[in-house]
Amino acid sequence: MNSKSLLKKYKDPVNFFNRDLSWVEFNRRVLEEALDPNLPLLEKVKFVSIFSSNLDEFYMIRVSGLKEQIAANILEPAIDGLTPAEQVQQIEKLLNPMMDQLYGLWNEQIAPALKENNIQILQFHEFNPEEQVKLNEYFTKEIYPVLTPLAFDPGRPFPYISNLSLSLAILVRKPNGESHFARVKVPSILPRMLQVDDIINPDKTVDANGAFSAKFIWLEGLIRANLPLLFPGMEIVEAHRFRITRDTDIELQEDEADDLLIVIEENLRQRRFGKVVRIEVSARMPDFMLETLIENLELTKADVHVSRGPIGLSDVMSLYKLPLHQLKEKPFYPVLPKTFEEEEDIFTVIKQKDVILHHPYHSFTPVIDFIKQAVKDPDVLAIKQTLYRVGGDSPIVKALIEAALRGKQVAVLVELKARFDEENNIFWARELEKAGVHVVYGLIGLKTHAKVTLVVRKEFDGVKRYVHMATGNYNATTAKLYTDLGFFTCDEDICADASDIFNYLTGYSKQTSFRKLIAAPINMREKMIEKISREIENVKSGGEGKIIWKLNSLVDPATISALYEASNAGVKIDLIIRGICCLVPGVKDLSENITVRSIVGRYLEHSRLLYFYNMGNDELYLSSADMMQRNLDRRVEISFPIENTKLKAELMKTLIRVAIKDNVKAKELLSDMSYRPVTLLNGAKKVNSQEWLMKHSVKSSGELVKS
């Protein structure tokens, strides 16, 4: 099958969902988790925060890009037939009722329920006089020195307003009757939700009945109550909250860069001044004040989002940290597989058998120990690793620094272009370089998204290589929140391929194929389409064809077209796509053999598996890549095979089949881009795949990892 001919055959816009509208539907499923009446209260708060944070990033990256296209008069429609202007209109049309739902949920359900559980979010006037005095004293001592009131008049230009910063727009009146506009930024270095108990009576955390209690005030509410201190001698006529979102997508001219590190740092500084793409305002803000903001921020009324509740609900995640376990899901602690308890030497474990870890059900500790043991082992000659998002206090990076100080050869590819992690990665890149690590920043025009570690060790029978590959990042924090798969092996072909991948990244290489790995942008799309074609041929020759994929996103038109071709040939296709899906399922003569389901639950589904029946000779690949143009064309990615029969069978049982059986958190995608809950048949047992996996990992922690 040729990808170009397939695209031509299926190019009709009705055959594709719009990428960004599909993302909006994903975030709707996040909101629906918060709306679930069976979910504990603080879990609802968590999903409100995640929904809001997701939306912020969506406007900073995707909507800003569409508005740039509109400003450039780009009228060319996407493959789904929508122009940039039409996409923005459709996005707003879908989001408006969702925002009504969000604020209705917060105002009418969550806030009252928090109050019933002794968690009160109060306005300043709701505190008693003694409490108000203490709050004002706290403001004078801790907040007032940080604030900078900014006037706007002919002598002082409209102030710069940073991305996602909350502000107060203020109208002040002089004694002579003149009115002026001013702005005060709500400082992000202070907690947005101030726990009043810590200010007034820090030793008291329980009420008269011995139950935990807490009072909060929004930081901007306390600032607003003390505005006369900031504008002495002035009358505060009114003050209203607003928040802006800027375009933060960095455009790099890598081919003109002498030093990518310096270029990224400069672009991060420029990001602060990106064009404003959204302003959120209080519903009570008067028209004249809103018009002042619109004019000076160079916006249109279409860019205004009127808030019917607290602005910036992503900040409510701080409530989730409260010690109220009865208002959360029962805690789960990742299991250390028995194979690592029985054998301390990790190289001995890997030499005996391939090992798979399924996070967060399995502990991330063996991955850290793999690096740490390689650091301390005198027989280890070299360590090579790719780092995409490593976190702020990375034990892995610290171990790599120690390895270099111990005289080992250490080569690390640090991806500086990992969006919103650039500053963190720049810091670690510099720390690694100081220790003598060979640090590279990747290939021009490509992000390195592959997750791979290679350890080279001298043994009695010669030099041996050990590899860890994964679907997720080398990040100990997200390994507790995201479902991902890690794979340890010393398979000679895979290890040789890993060496070739590092040579491709650090040197010069025109490699076009590998022994067992599949790599983007080299050959991943072509290889996957070849495997889809093989399933088609097997059906045509009288056999059975079956494809099961679990991904975060399915966007690539050529890959989708190949799946349509397979469906029309009679190949049975099950897709488990958490987020964006541009494939239209269940359409006669197009995709009637394709089902798509999405699982949004306690953990962020992040693992990627690609299964092909292959006439009973099953092939199963794990991958760092989603099927998107950016992954297949503009990123270095790897897909790696799981060849051990027992491991394959266990992965199919514990990931694929249980995901397909999920009838609690799973939702099925329909041909109109809506999702419906998976039907619970009469007498059928309820299956929550993530809960099942938690129980399974505790019950049989040794089974999944043994080959």
ZAMARGU-4260 file (C-alpha; in steps of 0.2 Angstrom, whole numbers, plus 5000, padded with zeros to 4 digits):
<rodrens>
0) 5000/5000/5000 | 5007/5017/4995 | 5003/5031/5008 | 5000/5044/4994 | 4988/5033/4984
5) 4979/5029/5000 | 4978/5048/5005 | 4971/5052/4988 | 4958/5038/4989 | 4951/5043/5007
10) 4954/5062/5005 | 4936/5067/5007 | 4934/5079/5022 | 4920/5068/5029 | 4932/5054/5032
15) 4941/5064/5046 | 4937/5073/5062 | 4946/5089/5065 | 4961/5087/5077 | 4957/5102/5088
20) 4938/5098/5090 | 4943/5080/5094 | 4954/5087/5108 | 4940/5097/5115 | 4930/5081/5116
25) 4944/5073/5125 | 4944/5088/5138 | 4925/5086/5139 | 4928/5068/5145 | 4940/5075/5159
30) 4926/5087/5164 | 4914/5072/5164 | 4925/5064/5177 | 4923/5079/5188 | 4904/5078/5185
35) 4904/5059/5191 | 4892/5058/5206 | 4902/5043/5212 | 4919/5051/5213 | 4925/5057/5230
40) 4924/5076/5232 | 4943/5080/5231 | 4945/5069/5216 | 4932/5080/5208 | 4942/5095/5213
45) 4957/5087/5205 | 4948/5085/5188 | 4942/5103/5188 | 4960/5108/5190 | 4966/5096/5176
50) 4952/5102/5164 | 4956/5120/5167 | 4975/5117/5165 | 4972/5108/5149 | 4962/5122/5142
55) 4975/5135/5146 | 4988/5125/5137 | 4976/5122/5122 | 4974/5141/5120 | 4993/5144/5122
60) 4997/5132/5108 | 4983/5126/5097 | 4971/5141/5097 | 4985/5153/5096 | 4992/5144/5081
65) 4975/5145/5072 | 4973/5164/5076 | 4991/5166/5068 | 4984/5158/5052 | 4969/5169/5052
70) 4979/5185/5054 | 4990/5179/5040 | 4974/5176/5029 | 4977/5158/5027 | 4961/5151/5020
75) 4967/5133/5016 | 4956/5121/5025 | 4963/5106/5035 | 4960/5088/5029 | 4944/5088/5038
80) 4938/5103/5027 | 4938/5117/5041 | 4947/5133/5038 | 4957/5141/5053 | 4942/5153/5056
85) 4929/5140/5055 | 4939/5129/5068 | 4940/5144/5080 | 4922/5146/5079 | 4918/5128/5081
90) 4930/5127/5096 | 4921/5142/5105 | 4904/5134/5101 | 4909/5118/5109 | 4917/5126/5124
95) 4904/5139/5129 | 4892/5126/5136 | 4906/5116/5144 | 4912/5132/5154 | 4894/5134/5160
100) 4894/5116/5166 | 4911/5119/5174 | 4905/5134/5184 | 4888/5127/5188 | 4898/5112/5195
105) 4909/5123/5205 | 4896/5135/5212 | 4882/5123/5215 | 4890/5107/5219 | 4908/5107/5224
110) 4909/5123/5234 | 4894/5119/5245 | 4901/5101/5247 | 4917/5108/5252 | 4908/5118/5265
115) 4899/5103/5272 | 4916/5095/5274 | 4923/5110/5284 | 4932/5117/5270 | 4926/5135/5267
120) 4932/5147/5253 | 4926/5164/5260 | 4926/5182/5254 | 4934/5195/5265 | 4918/5202/5272
125) 4913/5184/5278 | 4926/5184/5291 | 4923/5190/5308 | 4931/5207/5313 | 4945/5198/5323
130) 4949/5187/5308 | 4949/5202/5296 | 4961/5212/5307 | 4973/5197/5307 | 4971/5195/5288
135) 4975/5213/5286 | 4991/5212/5297 | 4996/5197/5286 | 4993/5207/5270 | 5003/5222/5276
140) 5018/5211/5281 | 5018/5197/5268 | 5009/5203/5253 | 5010/5222/5252 | 5029/5223/5249
145) 5027/5211/5234 | 5014/5221/5225 | 5016/5235/5212 | 5001/5246/5208 | 5003/5252/5189
150) 4994/5267/5184 | 4988/5270/5166 | 4988/5288/5160 | 4996/5299/5146 | 5012/5299/5156
155) 5012/5280/5160 | 5009/5267/5146 | 4998/5253/5148 | 5007/5240/5158 | 5014/5224/5152
160) 5004/5209/5158 | 5012/5192/5158 | 5004/5175/5152 | 4992/5167/5164 | 4994/5180/5177
165) 4979/5185/5187 | 4976/5204/5188 | 4964/5217/5196 | 4958/5230/5184 | 4954/5245/5196
170) 4945/5261/5194 | 4952/5275/5206 | 4945/5292/5209 | 4955/5307/5214 | 4949/5320/5227
175) 4946/5332/5212 | 4934/5319/5204 | 4946/5313/5191 | 4944/5294/5187 | 4959/5283/5182
180) 4962/5265/5177 | 4975/5255/5186 | 4981/5237/5187 | 4988/5226/5201 | 4995/5209/5197
185) 4991/5195/5209 | 5009/5188/5212 | 5011/5170/5206 | 5025/5167/5219 | 5012/5167/5233
190) 4999/5154/5235 | 4983/5158/5226 | 4972/5150/5239 | 4978/5157/5256 | 4974/5145/5271
195) 4967/5157/5284 | 4970/5145/5298 | 4989/5145/5295 | 4988/5164/5296 | 4976/5166/5311
200) 4979/5151/5322 | 4992/5139/5314 | 4991/5126/5328 | 4972/5123/5326 | 4968/5111/5312
205) 4952/5103/5319 | 4935/5111/5324 | 4926/5109/5341 | 4920/5091/5336 | 4938/5086/5332
210) 4935/5086/5313 | 4948/5094/5302 | 4943/5111/5296 | 4950/5124/5285 | 4946/5142/5279
215) 4953/5149/5263 | 4952/5166/5254 | 4957/5169/5236 | 4973/5179/5236 | 4965/5192/5225
220) 4951/5194/5237 | 4963/5199/5251 | 4972/5211/5239 | 4955/5219/5234 | 4950/5222/5252
225) 4967/5231/5255 | 4968/5242/5239 | 4966/5258/5249 | 4984/5254/5256 | 4990/5253/5238
230) 4981/5269/5232 | 4982/5281/5248 | 4970/5296/5247 | 4961/5288/5232 | 4943/5282/5232
235) 4942/5264/5225 | 4927/5264/5214 | 4928/5246/5208 | 4940/5232/5205 | 4938/5216/5195
240) 4948/5201/5191 | 4955/5197/5174 | 4968/5185/5166 | 4976/5184/5149 | 4983/5169/5139
245) 4997/5172/5127 | 5004/5163/5112 | 5018/5153/5120 | 5023/5142/5105 | 5041/5145/5101
250) 5047/5146/5083 | 5065/5141/5081 | 5077/5145/5067 | 5088/5130/5071 | 5097/5130/5055
255) 5103/5147/5059 | 5108/5144/5077 | 5126/5143/5082 | 5122/5137/5099 | 5104/5129/5102
260) 5105/5132/5121 | 5107/5151/5119 | 5093/5151/5105 | 5081/5142/5116 | 5085/5154/5131
265) 5081/5169/5120 | 5065/5161/5114 | 5059/5158/5131 | 5062/5176/5135 | 5052/5181/5119
270) 5038/5169/5124 | 5033/5182/5138 | 5028/5194/5124 | 5018/5182/5114 | 5002/5189/5107
275) 4987/5189/5118 | 4974/5176/5112 | 4962/5175/5126 | 4956/5186/5141 | 4945/5179/5155
280) 4936/5193/5164 | 4924/5193/5179 | 4905/5194/5174 | 4903/5210/5184 | 4917/5219/5175
285) 4909/5235/5167 | 4909/5238/5148 | 4921/5253/5149 | 4934/5244/5159 | 4933/5229/5147
290) 4934/5240/5132 | 4950/5248/5139 | 4958/5230/5141 | 4952/5225/5123 | 4959/5241/5115
295) 4976/5240/5124 | 4979/5222/5123 | 4974/5222/5104 | 4960/5210/5106 | 4942/5208/5099
300) 4926/5204/5108 | 4928/5186/5102 | 4943/5184/5112 | 4934/5188/5128 | 4928/5174/5140
305) 4916/5179/5153 | 4919/5170/5170 | 4904/5165/5180 | 4915/5159/5194 | 4933/5159/5200
310) 4945/5163/5186 | 4960/5151/5184 | 4952/5135/5192 | 4968/5126/5189 | 4974/5133/5205
315) 4962/5123/5215 | 4973/5108/5214 | 4981/5114/5231 | 4965/5109/5239 | 4969/5091/5234
320) 4984/5091/5246 | 4973/5093/5261 | 4974/5078/5273 | 4956/5072/5270 | 4959/5054/5264
325) 4940/5051/5266 | 4937/5063/5252 | 4949/5055/5240 | 4951/5038/5231 | 4959/5025/5242
330) 4978/5027/5240 | 4988/5015/5229 | 5007/5011/5232 | 5016/5005/5217 | 5022/4987/5219
335) 5040/4981/5217 | 5040/4966/5206 | 5046/4950/5215 | 5060/4947/5202 | 5069/4963/5209
340) 5066/4957/5227 | 5074/4940/5224 | 5089/4946/5215 | 5098/4962/5219 | 5110/4963/5204
345) 5099/4971/5190 | 5111/4965/5177 | 5109/4947/5182 | 5090/4949/5182 | 5090/4956/5164
350) 5103/4943/5158 | 5091/4930/5164 | 5075/4936/5156 | 5067/4951/5148 | 5058/4962/5160
355) 5042/4973/5158 | 5037/4986/5171 | 5019/4993/5170 | 5019/5010/5179 | 5011/5016/5190
360) 5006/4999/5195 | 5024/4994/5196 | 5037/5005/5205 | 5049/5016/5195 | 5063/5011/5207
365) 5070/4998/5196 | 5073/5011/5183 | 5082/5022/5195 | 5092/5007/5202 | 5097/5002/5184
370) 5106/5019/5182 | 5113/5020/5200 | 5120/5002/5199 | 5128/5006/5182 | 5136/5021/5190
375) 5143/5011/5204 | 5148/4996/5195 | 5166/4996/5191 | 5163/4985/5175 | 5152/4998/5167
380) 5161/5007/5154 | 5148/5019/5146 | 5130/5025/5149 | 5120/5033/5136 | 5102/5040/5138
385) 5089/5052/5131 | 5080/5064/5142 | 5064/5073/5137 | 5055/5078/5153 | 5065/5073/5168
390) 5057/5084/5182 | 5064/5096/5194 | 5074/5085/5206 | 5079/5071/5195 | 5088/5056/5204
395) 5092/5050/5186 | 5101/5066/5181 | 5111/5066/5198 | 5116/5048/5195 | 5122/5052/5177
400) 5133/5067/5184 | 5140/5055/5197 | 5144/5043/5183 | 5154/5056/5174 | 5163/5061/5190
405) 5168/5042/5192 | 5176/5043/5175 | 5163/5033/5165 | 5159/5038/5147 | 5142/5046/5148
410) 5133/5053/5133 | 5115/5061/5136 | 5104/5069/5123 | 5094/5082/5132 | 5079/5088/5122
415) 5079/5107/5125 | 5063/5109/5115 | 5052/5099/5126 | 5038/5111/5128 | 5036/5120/5145
420) 5051/5110/5151 | 5064/5120/5142 | 5070/5130/5157 | 5072/5114/5168 | 5081/5105/5154
425) 5093/5119/5151 | 5097/5119/5169 | 5101/5100/5169 | 5110/5101/5152 | 5122/5114/5160
430) 5124/5104/5176 | 5128/5088/5166 | 5141/5098/5155 | 5149/5104/5171 | 5152/5086/5176
435) 5160/5082/5160 | 5145/5073/5152 | 5144/5073/5133 | 5128/5083/5131 | 5120/5084/5114
440) 5104/5093/5110 | 5097/5083/5096 | 5095/5085/5077 | 5091/5100/5068 | 5072/5101/5064
445) 5068/5086/5075 | 5063/5083/5094 | 5070/5068/5102 | 5055/5060/5110 | 5062/5042/5111
450) 5065/5035/5128 | 5080/5024/5129 | 5095/5020/5140 | 5110/5010/5135 | 5123/5003/5147
455) 5139/4995/5141 | 5147/4983/5153 | 5164/4973/5152 | 5161/4955/5157 | 5171/4939/5157
460) 5165/4934/5140 | 5167/4951/5132 | 5158/4968/5132 | 5139/4966/5134 | 5125/4979/5132
465) 5109/4982/5142 | 5095/4992/5137 | 5079/5000/5145 | 5066/5007/5133 | 5049/5015/5138
470) 5033/5023/5132 | 5035/5037/5145 | 5048/5049/5152 | 5062/5046/5164 | 5052/5056/5177
475) 5049/5048/5194 | 5035/5060/5198 | 5024/5057/5182 | 5028/5038/5184 | 5016/5038/5198
480) 5002/5047/5188 | 5004/5041/5170 | 5001/5023/5164 | 5017/5018/5155 | 5027/5003/5150
485) 5046/5001/5153 | 5056/4986/5145 | 5073/4979/5151 | 5083/4968/5139 | 5100/4963/5133
490) 5094/4956/5117 | 5109/4958/5105 | 5099/4964/5090 | 5089/4977/5100 | 5105/4983/5109
495) 5114/4985/5093 | 5100/4995/5086 | 5100/5006/5102 | 5119/5009/5099 | 5114/5014/5081
500) 5100/5026/5087 | 5113/5035/5098 | 5125/5036/5084 | 5111/5043/5074 | 5108/5056/5087
505) 5126/5061/5092 | 5135/5059/5075 | 5131/5058/5057 | 5121/5044/5050 | 5110/5040/5035
510) 5103/5024/5043 | 5088/5018/5034 | 5083/5002/5043 | 5086/4993/5059 | 5087/4975/5065
515) 5072/4975/5076 | 5068/4993/5081 | 5056/5004/5071 | 5061/5022/5071 | 5054/5039/5066
520) 5057/5049/5056 | 5066/5035/5047 | 5053/5022/5043 | 5039/5021/5056 | 5025/5026/5046
525) 5030/5015/5031 | 5033/5000/5043 | 5016/5002/5051 | 5007/5003/5035 | 5017/4988/5029
530) 5010/4978/5044 | 4992/4984/5041 | 4994/4979/5022 | 5000/4961/5028 | 4984/4960/5038
535) 4974/4964/5023 | 4983/4951/5012 | 4980/4938/5025 | 4961/4941/5025 | 4961/4941/5006
540) 4970/4924/5006 | 4956/4917/5017 | 4964/4920/5034 | 4959/4932/5049 | 4965/4949/5051
545) 4966/4958/5067 | 4974/4975/5073 | 4973/4982/5091 | 4981/4998/5095 | 4982/5008/5111
550) 4988/5026/5109 | 4986/5043/5116 | 4982/5051/5099 | 4978/5045/5081 | 4979/5060/5069
555) 4991/5055/5054 | 4980/5055/5038 | 4990/5042/5029 | 4989/5029/5044 | 4971/5032/5046
560) 4968/5029/5027 | 4978/5013/5029 | 4966/5008/5043 | 4951/5012/5032 | 4958/5001/5018
565) 4960/4987/5031 | 4942/4989/5038 | 4935/4988/5020 | 4945/4972/5017 | 4938/4964/5033
570) 4951/4967/5045 | 4944/4968/5063 | 4952/4984/5071 | 4950/4989/5090 | 4957/5006/5094
575) 4960/5012/5112 | 4963/5031/5109 | 4964/5041/5125 | 4964/5058/5117 | 4963/5065/5099
580) 4956/5053/5086 | 4954/5060/5069 | 4947/5043/5062 | 4929/5042/5060 | 4923/5024/5066
585) 4908/5014/5062 | 4904/5021/5044 | 4898/5008/5031 | 4910/5005/5017 | 4923/5015/5026
590) 4926/5010/5044 | 4912/4998/5049 | 4925/4985/5056 | 4933/4999/5067 | 4929/5002/5085
595) 4937/5017/5095 | 4936/5018/5114 | 4944/5030/5126 | 4948/5028/5144 | 4949/5043/5156
600) 4951/5039/5174 | 4962/5040/5190 | 4978/5039/5180 | 4983/5047/5163 | 4983/5033/5150
605) 5000/5035/5142 | 5006/5018/5136 | 5007/5014/5118 | 5005/4997/5111 | 5003/4991/5093
610) 4997/4973/5090 | 4995/4964/5074 | 4988/4946/5073 | 4999/4941/5058 | 4990/4924/5056
615) 4993/4918/5073 | 5011/4924/5074 | 5007/4939/5084 | 5018/4954/5084 | 5017/4967/5098
620) 5026/4983/5098 | 5028/4996/5112 | 5031/5014/5107 | 5036/5031/5112 | 5026/5038/5097
625) 5008/5042/5094 | 5002/5041/5076 | 5003/5059/5072 | 5012/5069/5059 | 5023/5077/5072
630) 5029/5061/5079 | 5031/5052/5062 | 5040/5066/5053 | 5047/5079/5065 | 5052/5068/5080
635) 5065/5054/5084 | 5054/5040/5091 | 5056/5021/5093 | 5044/5007/5093 | 5052/4991/5100
640) 5045/4973/5099 | 5040/4962/5113 | 5045/4945/5107 | 5044/4934/5122 | 5028/4923/5121
645) 5024/4924/5139 | 5026/4943/5140 | 5016/4946/5125 | 5002/4935/5132 | 5002/4944/5148
650) 5002/4961/5141 | 4987/4956/5130 | 4978/4950/5145 | 4982/4964/5157 | 4982/4979/5146
655) 4973/4976/5130 | 4959/4964/5135 | 4955/4972/5151 | 4954/4989/5142 | 4942/4982/5130
660) 4931/4975/5144 | 4931/4992/5153 | 4913/4997/5155 | 4915/5009/5169 | 4928/5022/5163
665) 4928/5018/5144 | 4918/5028/5132 | 4915/5023/5114 | 4918/5035/5099 | 4903/5037/5088
670) 4903/5043/5070 | 4897/5061/5074 | 4912/5063/5086 | 4902/5061/5102 | 4906/5048/5115
675) 4894/5037/5124 | 4897/5026/5139 | 4901/5008/5135 | 4885/4998/5137 | 4884/4988/5153
680) 4875/4972/5147 | 4862/4964/5159 | 4871/4953/5171 | 4888/4959/5166 | 4901/4962/5179
685) 4908/4980/5181 | 4926/4982/5175 | 4936/4997/5179 | 4952/4993/5170 | 4963/5004/5181
690) 4956/4997/5197 | 4958/4979/5190 | 4976/4983/5186 | 4980/4989/5204 | 4973/4973/5211
695) 4981/4962/5198 | 4998/4970/5202 | 4997/4967/5220 | 4990/4950/5218 | 5003/4944/5206
700) 5017/4956/5205 | 5029/4943/5200 | 5020/4936/5185 | 5020/4950/5172 | 5039/4953/5173
705) 5044/4934/5171 | 5048/4928/5154
</rodrens>
